[in-house]
């Protein structure tokens, strides 16, 4: 049964990460970042805008990584989460931010319910490539010196 677009709640890509802490392993749910959060982070960190545009790699905007992590944990703009994310070991910050970016830009299949049918290929002539409708393929002459 069709639903209204306004009732649509798509499943946001998510993953569970395990971080080893002093008290033992801790699990956290991370998700992709909303378009609004991406835009706000890109305004605050201009180097991140180049990442979103596809003109730079994530490592070119390391200053944005704590904000990306906070947003991926569901706390976009929360300065406490951003500050704490910035205190994590560098390899963990880079890994978490990278996973959140992967969830933000997943490879999705086409959203079209039924793709448009492809144009049928014209029938191949049976007269050796010569046809009134289509010129014959002529290969270039080889020059010898």
C-alpha positions as CSV (number, residue, x, y, z in Angstrom):
1,X,0.0,0.0,0.0
2,X,1.5,3.4,-1.0
3,X,2.3,5.8,1.8
4,X,2.5,9.6,1.7
5,X,5.9,11.1,1.1
6,X,5.4,13.0,4.4
7,X,5.0,9.6,6.2
8,X,8.2,8.2,4.8
9,X,11.0,7.5,7.3
10,X,13.9,5.9,5.3
11,X,16.3,3.7,7.1
12,X,19.5,5.7,7.7
13,X,22.6,3.7,7.2
14,X,24.1,2.8,10.5
15,X,26.8,0.6,12.1
16,X,28.0,-0.4,15.6
17,X,31.5,0.4,16.5
18,X,33.4,-1.1,19.4
19,X,36.0,1.2,21.2
20,X,38.3,-0.3,23.8
21,X,38.2,2.0,26.9
22,X,39.9,1.9,30.2
23,X,36.7,0.2,31.7
24,X,36.6,-2.3,28.8
25,X,35.0,-2.4,25.4
26,X,32.1,0.0,24.7
27,X,29.7,-0.2,21.7
28,X,28.4,2.8,20.0
29,X,25.9,3.2,17.2
30,X,27.0,5.6,14.4
31,X,25.0,6.8,11.4
32,X,25.5,8.8,8.3
33,X,25.2,12.6,8.7
34,X,22.1,14.5,7.5
35,X,22.4,17.0,4.6
36,X,21.8,19.9,7.0
37,X,24.5,18.7,9.4
38,X,26.9,18.3,6.4
39,X,26.2,21.8,5.3
40,X,26.7,23.3,8.7
41,X,30.0,21.4,9.2
42,X,31.2,22.5,5.8
43,X,30.4,26.2,6.6
44,X,32.3,25.9,9.9
45,X,35.2,24.0,8.4
46,X,35.7,25.2,4.7
47,X,38.3,22.5,4.0
48,X,35.5,19.9,4.7
49,X,33.4,21.5,1.9
50,X,36.0,20.3,-0.6
51,X,35.7,16.8,0.8
52,X,31.9,16.8,0.4
53,X,32.3,18.2,-3.2
54,X,34.7,15.3,-3.9
55,X,37.7,17.5,-4.5
56,X,39.7,16.5,-1.5
57,X,40.2,13.5,0.8
58,X,39.0,13.4,4.4
59,X,42.6,13.8,5.7
60,X,42.6,17.4,4.3
61,X,40.0,18.4,6.9
62,X,41.1,16.8,10.1
63,X,39.9,19.8,12.1
64,X,36.3,18.9,11.1
65,X,36.6,15.2,12.3
66,X,35.4,15.8,15.9
67,X,32.3,17.5,14.5
68,X,31.8,14.7,12.1
69,X,32.0,12.1,14.9
70,X,29.6,14.1,17.1
71,X,27.1,14.2,14.2
72,X,27.6,10.5,13.5
73,X,26.8,9.7,17.1
74,X,23.6,11.7,16.8
75,X,24.8,14.8,18.6
76,X,25.4,17.3,15.8
77,X,26.6,20.7,17.1
78,X,27.0,19.4,20.7
79,X,30.2,21.1,21.8
80,X,30.8,18.5,24.6
81,X,30.7,15.6,22.1
82,X,32.9,17.5,19.7
83,X,35.4,18.4,22.4
84,X,35.5,14.8,23.7
85,X,35.9,13.4,20.2
86,X,38.9,15.7,19.7
87,X,40.6,14.2,22.7
88,X,40.5,10.6,21.3
89,X,43.7,9.1,19.9
90,X,44.3,10.3,16.3
91,X,44.0,6.9,14.7
92,X,40.6,6.4,16.4
93,X,39.4,9.9,15.3
94,X,40.4,9.2,11.7
95,X,38.8,5.7,11.7
96,X,35.5,6.9,13.2
97,X,35.2,9.9,10.9
98,X,36.0,7.7,7.9
99,X,33.3,5.2,8.9
100,X,30.7,7.9,9.4
101,X,31.6,9.4,6.0
102,X,31.1,6.0,4.4
103,X,27.7,5.7,6.0
104,X,26.9,9.2,4.9
105,X,27.6,8.5,1.2
106,X,26.7,4.8,0.7
107,X,26.5,3.3,-2.7
108,X,22.7,3.1,-3.2
109,X,20.9,1.3,-6.0
110,X,18.8,3.4,-8.3
111,X,15.7,4.8,-6.7
112,X,13.6,4.3,-9.8
113,X,10.9,1.6,-9.3
114,X,11.1,0.5,-13.0
115,X,13.9,1.6,-15.2
116,X,13.0,3.1,-18.6
117,X,13.3,0.4,-21.3
118,X,16.4,0.6,-23.4
119,X,16.1,1.5,-27.1
120,X,16.2,-1.6,-29.2
121,X,19.3,-2.0,-31.3
122,X,18.8,-1.7,-35.0
123,X,19.0,-5.0,-36.9
124,X,22.3,-5.7,-38.4
125,X,22.4,-5.8,-42.2
126,X,23.0,-9.2,-43.8
127,X,24.6,-7.8,-46.9
128,X,28.2,-7.7,-45.5
129,X,27.9,-4.3,-43.9
130,X,26.6,-2.5,-47.0
131,X,23.2,-1.0,-46.5
132,X,21.3,2.0,-47.9
133,X,20.7,3.1,-44.3
134,X,24.1,2.7,-42.8
135,X,27.5,3.2,-44.4
136,X,30.0,0.4,-44.4
137,X,32.9,0.6,-41.9
138,X,36.1,1.5,-43.7
139,X,39.4,0.9,-42.0
140,X,42.2,3.4,-42.3
141,X,44.9,2.7,-44.8
142,X,48.3,1.9,-43.4
143,X,51.1,4.1,-44.5
144,X,54.4,2.5,-45.2
145,X,57.7,4.3,-45.2
